[in-house]
């Protein structure tokens, strides 16, 4: 897994973050990648990495309800 530059990465919490601390954070990882992580796992937890194109597709499918269970 590629390393993530910790010092230059700015993470932001999802606007859908619950009051119980169950949140997803996202960050730009360089010019062509988006990272997503679970705040419960902390800074050392795993990070999903998406290309910017795949991130746009992923978030559009969420907004459309395509991934609802």
LINGIBEL-V839847 format. One record per run of one state. SS is the DSSP state (~ for helix, > for strand, _ for the rest). FROM is the first residue (numbers start at 1). LEN is the number of residues. If there is no record, write none. Layout:
# LINGIBEL-V839847
SS;FROM;LEN / SS;FROM;LEN
This chain:
# LINGIBEL-V839847
_;1;11 / >;12;2 / _;14;10 / >;24;6 / _;30;3 / >;33;6 / ~;39;3 / _;42;6 / >;48;4 / ~;52;13 / _;65;5
